[in-house]
Amino acid sequence: MKNIEEYKSVGEWFNDARQEGYNVPLAMCRGIEIAMKELNKSFSEIFKLFEQEKIIIQEGKFFIYDVRGHKAIKGKNNK
C-alpha cells in the first residue's frame, strides 16, 4: 500500500487495503467521508486524526472503528 498521504479518497485507499487483505468496516469509510466533508479536511488528515483519537485502531490486518467517529471529533472541537 502507498503512504496514507498519497491517497486522495476513501475509495482509493479502501480498494488498495482490500487488495492487500485488510478487513475494513464500511462504517469506517462512511465516517471518514462524513468527517472530510463536515470538517473540510483531506482523507489523510481525517485518517490520522481518527488514529490519534483512537477512533480507528489497527490490529494486524483488521481495522476497528469507533462508530462515534466524526461526532466525537466535532464534540471535542466544540468544547
PDB file with SEQRES, HELIX, SHEET and CRYST1 records, atoms N, CA, C and O in Angstrom:
SEQRES   1 A   79  MET LYS ASN ILE GLU GLU TYR LYS SER VAL GLY GLU TRP          
SEQRES   2 A   79  PHE ASN ASP ALA ARG GLN GLU GLY TYR ASN VAL PRO LEU          
SEQRES   3 A   79  ALA MET CYS ARG GLY ILE GLU ILE ALA MET LYS GLU LEU          
SEQRES   4 A   79  ASN LYS SER PHE SER GLU ILE PHE LYS LEU PHE GLU GLN          
SEQRES   5 A   79  GLU LYS ILE ILE ILE GLN GLU GLY LYS PHE PHE ILE TYR          
SEQRES   6 A   79  ASP VAL ARG GLY HIS LYS ALA ILE LYS GLY LYS ASN ASN          
SEQRES   7 A   79  LYS                                                          
HELIX    1 AA1 ILE A    4  GLU A    6  5                                   3    
HELIX    2 AA2 VAL A   10  GLN A   19  1                                  10    
HELIX    3 AA3 LEU A   26  LEU A   39  1                                  14    
HELIX    4 AA4 PHE A   43  GLN A   52  1                                  10    
HELIX    5 AA5 GLY A   69  ASN A   77  1                                   9    
SHEET    1 AA1 2 ILE A  56  GLU A  59  0                                        
SHEET    2 AA1 2 PHE A  62  TYR A  65 -1                                        
CRYST1    1.000    1.000    1.000  90.00  90.00  90.00 P 1           1          
ATOM      1  N   MET A   1       0.839  -1.186   0.000  1.00  0.00           N  
ATOM      2  CA  MET A   1       0.000   0.000   0.000  1.00  0.00           C  
ATOM      3  C   MET A   1       0.881   1.245   0.000  1.00  0.00           C  
ATOM      4  O   MET A   1       2.028   1.232   0.447  1.00  0.00           O  
ATOM      5  N   LYS A   2       0.298   2.311  -0.517  1.00  0.00           N  
ATOM      6  CA  LYS A   2       1.000   3.586  -0.540  1.00  0.00           C  
ATOM      7  C   LYS A   2       0.965   4.223   0.844  1.00  0.00           C  
ATOM      8  O   LYS A   2       0.229   3.790   1.732  1.00  0.00           O  
ATOM      9  N   ASN A   3       1.773   5.252   0.999  1.00  0.00           N  
ATOM     10  CA  ASN A   3       1.740   6.051   2.216  1.00  0.00           C  
ATOM     11  C   ASN A   3       0.380   6.733   2.301  1.00  0.00           C  
ATOM     12  O   ASN A   3      -0.176   7.110   1.269  1.00  0.00           O  
ATOM     13  N   ILE A   4      -0.164   6.899   3.485  1.00  0.00           N  
ATOM     14  CA  ILE A   4      -1.514   7.430   3.666  1.00  0.00           C  
ATOM     15  C   ILE A   4      -1.691   8.807   3.021  1.00  0.00           C  
ATOM     16  O   ILE A   4      -2.782   9.128   2.549  1.00  0.00           O  
ATOM     17  N   GLU A   5      -0.635   9.623   2.994  1.00  0.00           N  
ATOM     18  CA  GLU A   5      -0.713  10.957   2.394  1.00  0.00           C  
ATOM     19  C   GLU A   5      -0.935  10.915   0.886  1.00  0.00           C  
ATOM     20  O   GLU A   5      -1.378  11.903   0.299  1.00  0.00           O  
ATOM     21  N   GLU A   6      -0.635   9.789   0.257  1.00  0.00           N  
ATOM     22  CA  GLU A   6      -0.760   9.673  -1.191  1.00  0.00           C  
ATOM     23  C   GLU A   6      -2.197   9.400  -1.652  1.00  0.00           C  
ATOM     24  O   GLU A   6      -2.497   9.521  -2.840  1.00  0.00           O  
ATOM     25  N   TYR A   7      -3.067   9.040  -0.740  1.00  0.00           N  
ATOM     26  CA  TYR A   7      -4.450   8.743  -1.107  1.00  0.00           C  
ATOM     27  C   TYR A   7      -5.284  10.013  -1.115  1.00  0.00           C  
ATOM     28  O   TYR A   7      -5.224  10.826  -0.193  1.00  0.00           O  
ATOM     29  N   LYS A   8      -6.061  10.161  -2.176  1.00  0.00           N  
ATOM     30  CA  LYS A   8      -6.909  11.344  -2.334  1.00  0.00           C  
ATOM     31  C   LYS A   8      -8.350  11.078  -1.905  1.00  0.00           C  
ATOM     32  O   LYS A   8      -9.109  12.017  -1.663  1.00  0.00           O  
ATOM     33  N   SER A   9      -8.730   9.802  -1.811  1.00  0.00           N  
ATOM     34  CA  SER A   9     -10.121   9.479  -1.469  1.00  0.00           C  
ATOM     35  C   SER A   9     -10.182   8.216  -0.626  1.00  0.00           C  
ATOM     36  O   SER A   9      -9.248   7.414  -0.585  1.00  0.00           O  
ATOM     37  N   VAL A  10     -11.310   8.072   0.037  1.00  0.00           N  
ATOM     38  CA  VAL A  10     -11.564   6.867   0.827  1.00  0.00           C  
ATOM     39  C   VAL A  10     -11.604   5.650  -0.093  1.00  0.00           C  
ATOM     40  O   VAL A  10     -11.030   4.607   0.221  1.00  0.00           O  
ATOM     41  N   GLY A  11     -12.281   5.789  -1.222  1.00  0.00           N  
ATOM     42  CA  GLY A  11     -12.424   4.674  -2.150  1.00  0.00           C  
ATOM     43  C   GLY A  11     -11.099   4.148  -2.655  1.00  0.00           C  
ATOM     44  O   GLY A  11     -10.896   2.938  -2.744  1.00  0.00           O  
ATOM     45  N   GLU A  12     -10.202   5.053  -2.984  1.00  0.00           N  
ATOM     46  CA  GLU A  12      -8.869   4.655  -3.463  1.00  0.00           C  
ATOM     47  C   GLU A  12      -8.127   3.867  -2.384  1.00  0.00           C  
ATOM     48  O   GLU A  12      -7.542   2.821  -2.663  1.00  0.00           O  
ATOM     49  N   TRP A  13      -8.156   4.374  -1.153  1.00  0.00           N  
ATOM     50  CA  TRP A  13      -7.489   3.689  -0.045  1.00  0.00           C  
ATOM     51  C   TRP A  13      -8.168   2.341   0.238  1.00  0.00           C  
ATOM     52  O   TRP A  13      -7.495   1.326   0.416  1.00  0.00           O  
ATOM     53  N   PHE A  14      -9.502   2.343   0.275  1.00  0.00           N  
ATOM     54  CA  PHE A  14     -10.267   1.132   0.554  1.00  0.00           C  
ATOM     55  C   PHE A  14      -9.920   0.026  -0.444  1.00  0.00           C  
ATOM     56  O   PHE A  14      -9.681  -1.115  -0.049  1.00  0.00           O  
ATOM     57  N   ASN A  15      -9.891   0.359  -1.728  1.00  0.00           N  
ATOM     58  CA  ASN A  15      -9.567  -0.641  -2.750  1.00  0.00           C  
ATOM     59  C   ASN A  15      -8.181  -1.232  -2.549  1.00  0.00           C  
ATOM     60  O   ASN A  15      -8.010  -2.446  -2.653  1.00  0.00           O  
ATOM     61  N   ASP A  16      -7.187  -0.393  -2.262  1.00  0.00           N  
ATOM     62  CA  ASP A  16      -5.840  -0.890  -2.008  1.00  0.00           C  
ATOM     63  C   ASP A  16      -5.797  -1.751  -0.744  1.00  0.00           C  
ATOM     64  O   ASP A  16      -5.163  -2.806  -0.726  1.00  0.00           O  
ATOM     65  N   ALA A  17      -6.474  -1.296   0.307  1.00  0.00           N  
ATOM     66  CA  ALA A  17      -6.486  -2.044   1.568  1.00  0.00           C  
ATOM     67  C   ALA A  17      -7.093  -3.434   1.366  1.00  0.00           C  
ATOM     68  O   ALA A  17      -6.544  -4.429   1.839  1.00  0.00           O  
ATOM     69  N   ARG A  18      -8.210  -3.499   0.672  1.00  0.00           N  
ATOM     70  CA  ARG A  18      -8.867  -4.792   0.418  1.00  0.00           C  
ATOM     71  C   ARG A  18      -7.982  -5.705  -0.425  1.00  0.00           C  
ATOM     72  O   ARG A  18      -7.911  -6.907  -0.171  1.00  0.00           O  
ATOM     73  N   GLN A  19      -7.303  -5.138  -1.433  1.00  0.00           N  
ATOM     74  CA  GLN A  19      -6.407  -5.937  -2.272  1.00  0.00           C  
ATOM     75  C   GLN A  19      -5.246  -6.508  -1.467  1.00  0.00           C  
ATOM     76  O   GLN A  19      -4.722  -7.575  -1.788  1.00  0.00           O  
ATOM     77  N   GLU A  20      -4.848  -5.788  -0.418  1.00  0.00           N  
ATOM     78  CA  GLU A  20      -3.755  -6.245   0.448  1.00  0.00           C  
ATOM     79  C   GLU A  20      -4.247  -7.191   1.544  1.00  0.00           C  
ATOM     80  O   GLU A  20      -3.453  -7.664   2.357  1.00  0.00           O  
ATOM     81  N   GLY A  21      -5.554  -7.468   1.568  1.00  0.00           N  
ATOM     82  CA  GLY A  21      -6.105  -8.416   2.534  1.00  0.00           C  
ATOM     83  C   GLY A  21      -6.554  -7.816   3.850  1.00  0.00           C  
ATOM     84  O   GLY A  21      -6.769  -8.549   4.816  1.00  0.00           O  
ATOM     85  N   TYR A  22      -6.700  -6.502   3.914  1.00  0.00           N  
ATOM     86  CA  TYR A  22      -7.161  -5.858   5.139  1.00  0.00           C  
ATOM     87  C   TYR A  22      -8.673  -5.971   5.266  1.00  0.00           C  
ATOM     88  O   TYR A  22      -9.394  -5.942   4.269  1.00  0.00           O  
ATOM     89  N   ASN A  23      -9.143  -6.098   6.494  1.00  0.00           N  
ATOM     90  CA  ASN A  23     -10.568  -6.091   6.805  1.00  0.00           C  
ATOM     91  C   ASN A  23     -10.919  -4.665   7.211  1.00  0.00           C  
ATOM     92  O   ASN A  23     -10.432  -4.159   8.222  1.00  0.00           O  
ATOM     93  N   VAL A  24     -11.767  -4.023   6.415  1.00  0.00           N  
ATOM     94  CA  VAL A  24     -12.105  -2.619   6.635  1.00  0.00           C  
ATOM     95  C   VAL A  24     -13.619  -2.473   6.804  1.00  0.00           C  
ATOM     96  O   VAL A  24     -14.367  -2.781   5.876  1.00  0.00           O  
ATOM     97  N   PRO A  25     -14.083  -2.011   7.965  1.00  0.00           N  
ATOM     98  CA  PRO A  25     -15.523  -1.804   8.141  1.00  0.00           C  
ATOM     99  C   PRO A  25     -16.042  -0.700   7.213  1.00  0.00           C  
ATOM    100  O   PRO A  25     -15.434   0.365   7.104  1.00  0.00           O  
ATOM    101  N   LEU A  26     -17.152  -0.959   6.557  1.00  0.00           N  
ATOM    102  CA  LEU A  26     -17.734   0.055   5.682  1.00  0.00           C  
ATOM    103  C   LEU A  26     -18.167   1.283   6.469  1.00  0.00           C  
ATOM    104  O   LEU A  26     -18.126   2.398   5.948  1.00  0.00           O  
ATOM    105  N   ALA A  27     -18.577   1.093   7.712  1.00  0.00           N  
ATOM    106  CA  ALA A  27     -18.955   2.230   8.558  1.00  0.00           C  
ATOM    107  C   ALA A  27     -17.770   3.167   8.767  1.00  0.00           C  
ATOM    108  O   ALA A  27     -17.950   4.380   8.885  1.00  0.00           O  
ATOM    109  N   MET A  28     -16.577   2.620   8.813  1.00  0.00           N  
ATOM    110  CA  MET A  28     -15.368   3.429   8.956  1.00  0.00           C  
ATOM    111  C   MET A  28     -15.186   4.319   7.729  1.00  0.00           C  
ATOM    112  O   MET A  28     -14.880   5.505   7.853  1.00  0.00           O  
ATOM    113  N   CYS A  29     -15.373   3.743   6.555  1.00  0.00           N  
ATOM    114  CA  CYS A  29     -15.236   4.516   5.310  1.00  0.00           C  
ATOM    115  C   CYS A  29     -16.265   5.636   5.268  1.00  0.00           C  
ATOM    116  O   CYS A  29     -15.939   6.767   4.906  1.00  0.00           O  
ATOM    117  N   ARG A  30     -17.486   5.335   5.629  1.00  0.00           N  
ATOM    118  CA  ARG A  30     -18.547   6.347   5.617  1.00  0.00           C  
ATOM    119  C   ARG A  30     -18.253   7.435   6.642  1.00  0.00           C  
ATOM    120  O   ARG A  30     -18.452   8.618   6.363  1.00  0.00           O  
ATOM    121  N   GLY A  31     -17.786   7.049   7.816  1.00  0.00           N  
ATOM    122  CA  GLY A  31     -17.444   8.029   8.844  1.00  0.00           C  
ATOM    123  C   GLY A  31     -16.330   8.961   8.402  1.00  0.00           C  
ATOM    124  O   GLY A  31     -16.372  10.158   8.684  1.00  0.00           O  
ATOM    125  N   ILE A  32     -15.331   8.420   7.709  1.00  0.00           N  
ATOM    126  CA  ILE A  32     -14.244   9.246   7.188  1.00  0.00           C  
ATOM    127  C   ILE A  32     -14.784  10.223   6.149  1.00  0.00           C  
ATOM    128  O   ILE A  32     -14.432  11.403   6.162  1.00  0.00           O  
ATOM    129  N   GLU A  33     -15.639   9.735   5.249  1.00  0.00           N  
ATOM    130  CA  GLU A  33     -16.218  10.611   4.222  1.00  0.00           C  
ATOM    131  C   GLU A  33     -17.017  11.759   4.837  1.00  0.00           C  
ATOM    132  O   GLU A  33     -16.898  12.906   4.409  1.00  0.00           O  
ATOM    133  N   ILE A  34     -17.824  11.445   5.832  1.00  0.00           N  
ATOM    134  CA  ILE A  34     -18.629  12.474   6.500  1.00  0.00           C  
ATOM    135  C   ILE A  34     -17.714  13.485   7.186  1.00  0.00           C  
ATOM    136  O   ILE A  34     -17.926  14.692   7.074  1.00  0.00           O  
ATOM    137  N   ALA A  35     -16.702  12.996   7.891  1.00  0.00           N  
ATOM    138  CA  ALA A  35     -15.782  13.892   8.595  1.00  0.00           C  
ATOM    139  C   ALA A  35     -15.016  14.775   7.614  1.00  0.00           C  
ATOM    140  O   ALA A  35     -14.786  15.952   7.891  1.00  0.00           O  
ATOM    141  N   MET A  36     -14.620  14.220   6.477  1.00  0.00           N  
ATOM    142  CA  MET A  36     -13.920  15.019   5.462  1.00  0.00           C  
ATOM    143  C   MET A  36     -14.779  16.199   5.042  1.00  0.00           C  
ATOM    144  O   MET A  36     -14.299  17.328   4.931  1.00  0.00           O  
ATOM    145  N   LYS A  37     -16.044  15.925   4.811  1.00  0.00           N  
ATOM    146  CA  LYS A  37     -16.962  16.970   4.360  1.00  0.00           C  
ATOM    147  C   LYS A  37     -17.250  17.977   5.475  1.00  0.00           C  
ATOM    148  O   LYS A  37     -17.144  19.185   5.264  1.00  0.00           O  
ATOM    149  N   GLU A  38     -17.611  17.487   6.652  1.00  0.00           N  
ATOM    150  CA  GLU A  38     -18.017  18.368   7.737  1.00  0.00           C  
ATOM    151  C   GLU A  38     -16.862  19.173   8.328  1.00  0.00           C  
ATOM    152  O   GLU A  38     -17.055  20.309   8.763  1.00  0.00           O  
ATOM    153  N   LEU A  39     -15.667  18.591   8.344  1.00  0.00           N  
ATOM    154  CA  LEU A  39     -14.512  19.282   8.919  1.00  0.00           C  
ATOM    155  C   LEU A  39     -13.631  19.926   7.853  1.00  0.00           C  
ATOM    156  O   LEU A  39     -12.639  20.583   8.167  1.00  0.00           O  
ATOM    157  N   ASN A  40     -14.010  19.729   6.581  1.00  0.00           N  
ATOM    158  CA  ASN A  40     -13.275  20.302   5.453  1.00  0.00           C  
ATOM    159  C   ASN A  40     -11.790  19.935   5.500  1.00  0.00           C  
ATOM    160  O   ASN A  40     -10.916  20.798   5.423  1.00  0.00           O  
ATOM    161  N   LYS A  41     -11.532  18.642   5.627  1.00  0.00           N  
ATOM    162  CA  LYS A  41     -10.164  18.135   5.687  1.00  0.00           C  
ATOM    163  C   LYS A  41      -9.992  17.021   4.671  1.00  0.00           C  
ATOM    164  O   LYS A  41     -10.971  16.432   4.212  1.00  0.00           O  
ATOM    165  N   SER A  42      -8.748  16.735   4.322  1.00  0.00           N  
ATOM    166  CA  SER A  42      -8.434  15.692   3.345  1.00  0.00           C  
ATOM    167  C   SER A  42      -8.572  14.303   3.968  1.00  0.00           C  
ATOM    168  O   SER A  42      -8.685  14.157   5.185  1.00  0.00           O  
ATOM    169  N   PHE A  43      -8.559  13.299   3.110  1.00  0.00           N  
ATOM    170  CA  PHE A  43      -8.621  11.920   3.588  1.00  0.00           C  
ATOM    171  C   PHE A  43      -7.508  11.644   4.588  1.00  0.00           C  
ATOM    172  O   PHE A  43      -7.763  11.134   5.679  1.00  0.00           O  
ATOM    173  N   SER A  44      -6.274  11.977   4.220  1.00  0.00           N  
ATOM    174  CA  SER A  44      -5.150  11.654   5.106  1.00  0.00           C  
ATOM    175  C   SER A  44      -5.233  12.407   6.435  1.00  0.00           C  
ATOM    176  O   SER A  44      -4.860  11.862   7.474  1.00  0.00           O  
ATOM    177  N   GLU A  45      -5.716  13.650   6.416  1.00  0.00           N  
ATOM    178  CA  GLU A  45      -5.853  14.410   7.663  1.00  0.00           C  
ATOM    179  C   GLU A  45      -6.865  13.741   8.591  1.00  0.00           C  
ATOM    180  O   GLU A  45      -6.619  13.609   9.790  1.00  0.00           O  
ATOM    181  N   ILE A  46      -7.996  13.322   8.039  1.00  0.00           N  
ATOM    182  CA  ILE A  46      -9.019  12.662   8.858  1.00  0.00           C  
ATOM    183  C   ILE A  46      -8.532  11.306   9.333  1.00  0.00           C  
ATOM    184  O   ILE A  46      -8.725  10.959  10.498  1.00  0.00           O  
ATOM    185  N   PHE A  47      -7.908  10.537   8.464  1.00  0.00           N  
ATOM    186  CA  PHE A  47      -7.415   9.217   8.849  1.00  0.00           C  
ATOM    187  C   PHE A  47      -6.442   9.342  10.021  1.00  0.00           C  
ATOM    188  O   PHE A  47      -6.553   8.607  11.002  1.00  0.00           O  
ATOM    189  N   LYS A  48      -5.498  10.263   9.921  1.00  0.00           N  
ATOM    190  CA  LYS A  48      -4.519  10.462  11.001  1.00  0.00           C  
ATOM    191  C   LYS A  48      -5.195  10.945  12.281  1.00  0.00           C  
ATOM    192  O   LYS A  48      -4.852  10.498  13.375  1.00  0.00           O  
ATOM    193  N   LEU A  49      -6.156  11.858  12.142  1.00  0.00           N  
ATOM    194  CA  LEU A  49      -6.891  12.369  13.306  1.00  0.00           C  
ATOM    195  C   LEU A  49      -7.661  11.237  13.984  1.00  0.00           C  
ATOM    196  O   LEU A  49      -7.650  11.124  15.210  1.00  0.00           O  
ATOM    197  N   PHE A  50      -8.327  10.403  13.191  1.00  0.00           N  
ATOM    198  CA  PHE A  50      -9.066   9.271  13.744  1.00  0.00           C  
ATOM    199  C   PHE A  50      -8.122   8.281  14.434  1.00  0.00           C  
ATOM    200  O   PHE A  50      -8.477   7.718  15.470  1.00  0.00           O  
ATOM    201  N   GLU A  51      -6.943   8.063  13.885  1.00  0.00           N  
ATOM    202  CA  GLU A  51      -5.965   7.188  14.547  1.00  0.00           C  
ATOM    203  C   GLU A  51      -5.505   7.813  15.862  1.00  0.00           C  
ATOM    204  O   GLU A  51      -5.447   7.138  16.889  1.00  0.00           O  
ATOM    205  N   GLN A  52      -5.185   9.077  15.827  1.00  0.00           N  
ATOM    206  CA  GLN A  52      -4.710   9.791  17.014  1.00  0.00           C  
ATOM    207  C   GLN A  52      -5.742   9.748  18.135  1.00  0.00           C  
ATOM    208  O   GLN A  52      -5.392   9.577  19.303  1.00  0.00           O  
ATOM    209  N   GLU A  53      -7.007   9.903  17.779  1.00  0.00           N  
ATOM    210  CA  GLU A  53      -8.084   9.935  18.767  1.00  0.00           C  
ATOM    211  C   GLU A  53      -8.631   8.542  19.101  1.00  0.00           C  
ATOM    212  O   GLU A  53      -9.608   8.413  19.839  1.00  0.00           O  
ATOM    213  N   LYS A  54      -7.998   7.515  18.558  1.00  0.00           N  
ATOM    214  CA  LYS A  54      -8.386   6.113  18.791  1.00  0.00           C  
ATOM    215  C   LYS A  54      -9.790   5.809  18.271  1.00  0.00           C  
ATOM    216  O   LYS A  54     -10.485   4.953  18.817  1.00  0.00           O  
ATOM    217  N   ILE A  55     -10.202   6.505  17.223  1.00  0.00           N  
ATOM    218  CA  ILE A  55     -11.460   6.201  16.555  1.00  0.00           C  
ATOM    219  C   ILE A  55     -11.223   5.068  15.567  1.00  0.00           C  
ATOM    220  O   ILE A  55     -12.108   4.248  15.318  1.00  0.00           O  
ATOM    221  N   ILE A  56     -10.010   5.032  15.003  1.00  0.00           N  
ATOM    222  CA  ILE A  56      -9.562   3.910  14.172  1.00  0.00           C  
ATOM    223  C   ILE A  56      -8.409   3.245  14.910  1.00  0.00           C  
ATOM    224  O   ILE A  56      -7.451   3.902  15.316  1.00  0.00           O  
ATOM    225  N   ILE A  57      -8.517   1.946  15.076  1.00  0.00           N  
ATOM    226  CA  ILE A  57      -7.446   1.157  15.673  1.00  0.00           C  
ATOM    227  C   ILE A  57      -7.124   0.034  14.707  1.00  0.00           C  
ATOM    228  O   ILE A  57      -8.028  -0.630  14.199  1.00  0.00           O  
ATOM    229  N   GLN A  58      -5.849  -0.181  14.452  1.00  0.00           N  
ATOM    230  CA  GLN A  58      -5.442  -1.256  13.565  1.00  0.00           C  
ATOM    231  C   GLN A  58      -4.785  -2.361  14.373  1.00  0.00           C  
ATOM    232  O   GLN A  58      -3.850  -2.120  15.138  1.00  0.00           O  
ATOM    233  N   GLU A  59      -5.287  -3.572  14.193  1.00  0.00           N  
ATOM    234  CA  GLU A  59      -4.709  -4.772  14.802  1.00  0.00           C  
ATOM    235  C   GLU A  59      -4.388  -5.731  13.669  1.00  0.00           C  
ATOM    236  O   GLU A  59      -5.277  -6.395  13.136  1.00  0.00           O  
ATOM    237  N   GLY A  60      -3.125  -5.801  13.306  1.00  0.00           N  
ATOM    238  CA  GLY A  60      -2.739  -6.636  12.173  1.00  0.00           C  
ATOM    239  C   GLY A  60      -3.418  -6.129  10.918  1.00  0.00           C  
ATOM    240  O   GLY A  60      -3.262  -4.968  10.541  1.00  0.00           O  
ATOM    241  N   LYS A  61      -4.172  -7.004  10.276  1.00  0.00           N  
ATOM    242  CA  LYS A  61      -4.874  -6.620   9.046  1.00  0.00           C  
ATOM    243  C   LYS A  61      -6.348  -6.297   9.305  1.00  0.00           C  
ATOM    244  O   LYS A  61      -7.167  -6.334   8.386  1.00  0.00           O  
ATOM    245  N   PHE A  62      -6.675  -5.986  10.536  1.00  0.00           N  
ATOM    246  CA  PHE A  62      -8.044  -5.627  10.904  1.00  0.00           C  
ATOM    247  C   PHE A  62      -8.093  -4.183  11.383  1.00  0.00           C  
ATOM    248  O   PHE A  62      -7.270  -3.752  12.190  1.00  0.00           O  
ATOM    249  N   PHE A  63      -9.073  -3.447  10.871  1.00  0.00           N  
ATOM    250  CA  PHE A  63      -9.339  -2.100  11.354  1.00  0.00           C  
ATOM    251  C   PHE A  63     -10.566  -2.163  12.245  1.00  0.00           C  
ATOM    252  O   PHE A  63     -11.575  -2.774  11.893  1.00  0.00           O  
ATOM    253  N   ILE A  64     -10.469  -1.528  13.394  1.00  0.00           N  
ATOM    254  CA  ILE A  64     -11.574  -1.438  14.343  1.00  0.00           C  
ATOM    255  C   ILE A  64     -11.989   0.023  14.351  1.00  0.00           C  
ATOM    256  O   ILE A  64     -11.145   0.915  14.442  1.00  0.00           O  
ATOM    257  N   TYR A  65     -13.284   0.265  14.256  1.00  0.00           N  
ATOM    258  CA  TYR A  65     -13.790   1.630  14.131  1.00  0.00           C  
ATOM    259  C   TYR A  65     -14.782   1.931  15.242  1.00  0.00           C  
ATOM    260  O   TYR A  65     -15.730   1.177  15.465  1.00  0.00           O  
ATOM    261  N   ASP A  66     -14.557   3.038  15.933  1.00  0.00           N  
ATOM    262  CA  ASP A  66     -15.491   3.534  16.936  1.00  0.00           C  
ATOM    263  C   ASP A  66     -16.591   4.274  16.184  1.00  0.00           C  
ATOM    264  O   ASP A  66     -16.326   5.306  15.568  1.00  0.00           O  
ATOM    265  N   VAL A  67     -17.802   3.771  16.223  1.00  0.00           N  
ATOM    266  CA  VAL A  67     -18.883   4.322  15.417  1.00  0.00           C  
ATOM    267  C   VAL A  67     -19.260   5.761  15.783  1.00  0.00           C  
ATOM    268  O   VAL A  67     -20.011   6.398  15.044  1.00  0.00           O  
ATOM    269  N   ARG A  68     -18.769   6.278  16.884  1.00  0.00           N  
ATOM    270  CA  ARG A  68     -18.998   7.695  17.196  1.00  0.00           C  
ATOM    271  C   ARG A  68     -18.272   8.578  16.184  1.00  0.00           C  
ATOM    272  O   ARG A  68     -18.701   9.699  15.907  1.00  0.00           O  
ATOM    273  N   GLY A  69     -17.174   8.066  15.636  1.00  0.00           N  
ATOM    274  CA  GLY A  69     -16.419   8.698  14.565  1.00  0.00           C  
ATOM    275  C   GLY A  69     -16.336  10.193  14.598  1.00  0.00           C  
ATOM    276  O   GLY A  69     -15.841  10.778  15.561  1.00  0.00           O  
ATOM    277  N   HIS A  70     -16.819  10.814  13.548  1.00  0.00           N  
ATOM    278  CA  HIS A  70     -16.694  12.262  13.391  1.00  0.00           C  
ATOM    279  C   HIS A  70     -17.454  13.026  14.461  1.00  0.00           C  
ATOM    280  O   HIS A  70     -17.087  14.157  14.780  1.00  0.00           O  
ATOM    281  N   LYS A  71     -18.508  12.436  15.025  1.00  0.00           N  
ATOM    282  CA  LYS A  71     -19.275  13.120  16.073  1.00  0.00           C  
ATOM    283  C   LYS A  71     -18.407  13.339  17.304  1.00  0.00           C  
ATOM    284  O   LYS A  71     -18.518  14.368  17.970  1.00  0.00           O  
ATOM    285  N   ALA A  72     -17.542  12.375  17.608  1.00  0.00           N  
ATOM    286  CA  ALA A  72     -16.647  12.511  18.760  1.00  0.00           C  
ATOM    287  C   ALA A  72     -15.656  13.658  18.532  1.00  0.00           C  
ATOM    288  O   ALA A  72     -15.346  14.412  19.455  1.00  0.00           O  
ATOM    289  N   ILE A  73     -15.165  13.780  17.301  1.00  0.00           N  
ATOM    290  CA  ILE A  73     -14.222  14.846  16.971  1.00  0.00           C  
ATOM    291  C   ILE A  73     -14.927  16.200  17.021  1.00  0.00           C  
ATOM    292  O   ILE A  73     -14.406  17.154  17.599  1.00  0.00           O  
ATOM    293  N   LYS A  74     -16.113  16.282  16.415  1.00  0.00           N  
ATOM    294  CA  LYS A  74     -16.848  17.549  16.412  1.00  0.00           C  
ATOM    295  C   LYS A  74     -17.158  17.996  17.831  1.00  0.00           C  
ATOM    296  O   LYS A  74     -17.018  19.173  18.160  1.00  0.00           O  
ATOM    297  N   GLY A  75     -17.583  17.049  18.678  1.00  0.00           N  
ATOM    298  CA  GLY A  75     -17.890  17.387  20.059  1.00  0.00           C  
ATOM    299  C   GLY A  75     -16.686  17.895  20.807  1.00  0.00           C  
ATOM    300  O   GLY A  75     -16.797  18.800  21.635  1.00  0.00           O  
ATOM    301  N   LYS A  76     -15.539  17.323  20.525  1.00  0.00           N  
ATOM    302  CA  LYS A  76     -14.297  17.725  21.161  1.00  0.00           C  
ATOM    303  C   LYS A  76     -13.897  19.147  20.729  1.00  0.00           C  
ATOM    304  O   LYS A  76     -13.412  19.941  21.535  1.00  0.00           O  
ATOM    305  N   ASN A  77     -14.113  19.445  19.442  1.00  0.00           N  
ATOM    306  CA  ASN A  77     -13.741  20.754  18.912  1.00  0.00           C  
ATOM    307  C   ASN A  77     -14.689  21.860  19.358  1.00  0.00           C  
ATOM    308  O   ASN A  77     -14.330  23.037  19.316  1.00  0.00           O  
ATOM    309  N   ASN A  78     -15.901  21.492  19.787  1.00  0.00           N  
ATOM    310  CA  ASN A  78     -16.888  22.476  20.202  1.00  0.00           C  
ATOM    311  C   ASN A  78     -16.765  22.869  21.666  1.00  0.00           C  
ATOM    312  O   ASN A  78     -17.458  23.777  22.126  1.00  0.00           O  
ATOM    313  N   LYS A  79     -15.903  22.202  22.391  1.00  0.00           N  
ATOM    314  CA  LYS A  79     -15.764  22.495  23.832  1.00  0.00           C  
ATOM    315  C   LYS A  79     -14.900  23.695  24.052  1.00  0.00           C  
ATOM    316  O   LYS A  79     -14.671  24.089  25.195  1.00  0.00           O  
TER     317      LYS A  79                                                      
END                                                                             
